[in-house]
Structure formats: C-alpha cells, structure tokens
Amino acid sequence: MTTAPLTTPPRPLLRLSLAPHGTPPRPIDGAWWPRSYDLLTELPLLLGGLPPDWGHITIVTVNGSTWSATPGRILVCNQVVRLRRTVTASAPHTVTLLAPGRSRWDLLVVPPDTTEEAAARLMTISH
C-alpha cells in the first residue's frame, strides 16, 4: 500500500497594488482585484496580504449591492472582523478598511471580470 503526501492547493496570488508608503493622504490608497464578489472567500486573502504596519483591520465596509450576502462579522487570521455594507453611490467600487488607533484605508475594487489589460491600467492609476 502506498500513501500520497498530503498537499494543500496553492493559494491564489493576491492582486493588490498599494500607494507608496509615506505618501500624503489621498482619496484612494490602492487597488484590489478580487477573483469574485464572494467576500467570505476574498477577504481573508486580502487581509492576510496587507502590510504589517497597517495593524489589525477590525472593520471592513463594502458596497452592499456589489458583494454577495455576508454575515455581520467573520473570523480572519484568528481575529474577528466586522463587516459593514453600504449602498452609497459615492463609493460603489471601493472597500474601506479600518484599524483602530492606526488609520483608514480606501481601496479601489477592480471588478473580477475585468480584462487583464484594463485591470493593469486601473491598478496602476490608483496610486
């Protein structure tokens, strides 16, 4: 009898582009290109890939009409993250990340079905 080694599938690469550290405050701090609008799948990858100096993100606000239904909070990296949904027209393609005592970051959300060429342009102009 032979046994195959247990392997875990590779995690998809995080598609994230952030403004350079130390730049003055700006309306958008970077761009995120998720693979779907399933926040429960996409958010752990995003939060796990943020710079450590951003601190622990405890509140995430997304556009409620864009993302799939979500609970009021989820466990990410052994930390509780509260999820807020908004339907404001002023920021339909952004996600807001809050870390108490640290700061707030606003990321442009590049729609998952965007072509690679268009996404690359959006990821570049966001910072």
C-alpha positions as CSV (number, residue, x, y, z in Angstrom):
1,M,0.0,0.0,0.0
2,T,1.3,3.5,-0.9
3,T,0.2,6.8,0.5
4,A,0.3,10.1,-1.2
5,P,1.6,13.0,0.7
6,L,-1.0,15.4,1.9
7,T,-0.7,18.7,0.0
8,T,-2.8,21.8,0.1
9,P,-3.6,23.6,-3.1
10,P,-1.6,26.7,-3.7
11,R,-3.3,29.9,-2.6
12,P,-4.2,32.3,-5.4
13,L,-1.9,35.3,-5.7
14,L,-3.2,38.5,-4.1
15,R,-3.9,41.1,-6.8
16,L,-3.2,44.2,-4.8
17,S,-1.4,47.5,-5.6
18,L,-0.8,50.0,-2.9
19,A,0.3,53.6,-3.0
20,P,3.9,54.1,-1.9
21,H,4.4,54.2,1.9
22,G,4.7,57.7,3.4
23,T,2.9,59.5,0.6
24,P,0.5,62.2,1.6
25,P,-3.1,61.3,2.4
26,R,-5.0,60.5,-0.8
27,P,-8.6,59.6,-1.7
28,I,-7.6,56.1,-2.8
29,D,-4.8,54.1,-1.1
30,G,-4.5,51.4,-3.7
31,A,-6.4,48.9,-5.8
32,W,-7.6,45.4,-5.2
33,W,-8.6,43.0,-8.0
34,P,-10.5,40.1,-6.3
35,R,-11.4,36.9,-8.3
36,S,-15.1,37.0,-7.3
37,Y,-17.6,39.0,-5.3
38,D,-17.7,36.3,-2.6
39,L,-16.4,38.4,0.3
40,L,-16.1,35.4,2.6
41,T,-13.6,33.9,0.2
42,E,-11.8,37.0,-1.0
43,L,-11.5,39.0,2.3
44,P,-9.1,36.6,4.1
45,L,-6.7,36.6,1.2
46,L,-6.8,40.5,1.1
47,L,-6.3,40.9,4.9
48,G,-3.6,38.3,5.1
49,G,-1.6,40.1,2.4
50,L,-1.7,43.7,3.8
51,P,1.5,45.3,5.1
52,P,2.0,44.5,8.8
53,D,2.3,48.2,9.7
54,W,-1.4,48.6,8.8
55,G,-2.2,46.8,12.0
56,H,-5.2,44.6,12.7
57,I,-8.1,45.5,10.5
58,T,-11.3,45.2,12.6
59,I,-13.9,46.8,10.3
60,V,-14.4,46.4,6.6
61,T,-17.1,48.4,4.7
62,V,-18.1,47.2,1.2
63,N,-20.8,48.2,-1.3
64,G,-23.9,46.1,-0.4
65,S,-25.2,45.9,-3.9
66,T,-22.0,44.6,-5.3
67,W,-20.8,41.9,-2.9
68,S,-22.6,38.6,-2.1
69,A,-24.5,38.5,1.2
70,T,-22.3,38.3,4.2
71,P,-22.7,37.9,8.0
72,G,-22.1,40.8,10.3
73,R,-18.7,39.5,11.2
74,I,-16.2,36.8,10.3
75,L,-13.1,35.3,11.7
76,V,-10.0,36.1,9.7
77,C,-6.5,35.1,10.8
78,N,-7.9,34.3,14.3
79,Q,-9.3,37.8,14.6
80,V,-12.9,39.0,14.4
81,V,-13.6,41.4,11.6
82,R,-16.9,43.3,11.5
83,L,-18.4,43.6,8.0
84,R,-20.5,46.7,7.1
85,R,-22.5,47.1,4.0
86,T,-23.3,50.4,2.4
87,V,-25.3,51.3,-0.7
88,T,-23.9,54.9,-1.1
89,A,-23.5,55.9,-4.7
90,S,-20.3,57.9,-3.8
91,A,-18.2,54.8,-3.5
92,P,-19.6,51.8,-5.4
93,H,-16.3,50.3,-6.3
94,T,-14.3,50.8,-3.1
95,V,-13.7,48.8,0.1
96,T,-12.8,50.6,3.3
97,L,-10.5,49.0,5.9
98,L,-10.3,50.4,9.5
99,A,-7.7,49.6,12.1
100,P,-8.4,51.3,15.4
101,G,-5.6,53.6,16.5
102,R,-3.9,53.2,13.2
103,S,-5.8,54.6,10.2
104,R,-8.4,54.1,7.5
105,W,-7.6,52.8,4.0
106,D,-9.8,53.0,0.9
107,L,-9.1,50.6,-1.9
108,L,-10.5,50.7,-5.4
109,V,-12.1,47.4,-6.2
110,V,-11.4,46.3,-9.8
111,P,-14.4,44.1,-10.8
112,P,-13.4,40.4,-11.0
113,D,-14.5,40.1,-14.6
114,T,-12.2,43.0,-15.8
115,T,-9.8,42.0,-18.5
116,E,-6.1,41.8,-17.5
117,E,-5.2,44.8,-19.7
118,A,-7.9,47.0,-18.2
119,A,-7.2,45.8,-14.7
120,A,-3.5,46.6,-15.1
121,R,-4.3,50.2,-16.0
122,L,-6.7,50.6,-13.1
123,M,-4.2,49.0,-10.7
124,T,-1.5,51.5,-11.9
125,I,-3.6,54.7,-11.8
126,S,-4.9,54.0,-8.3
127,H,-1.7,55.2,-6.8
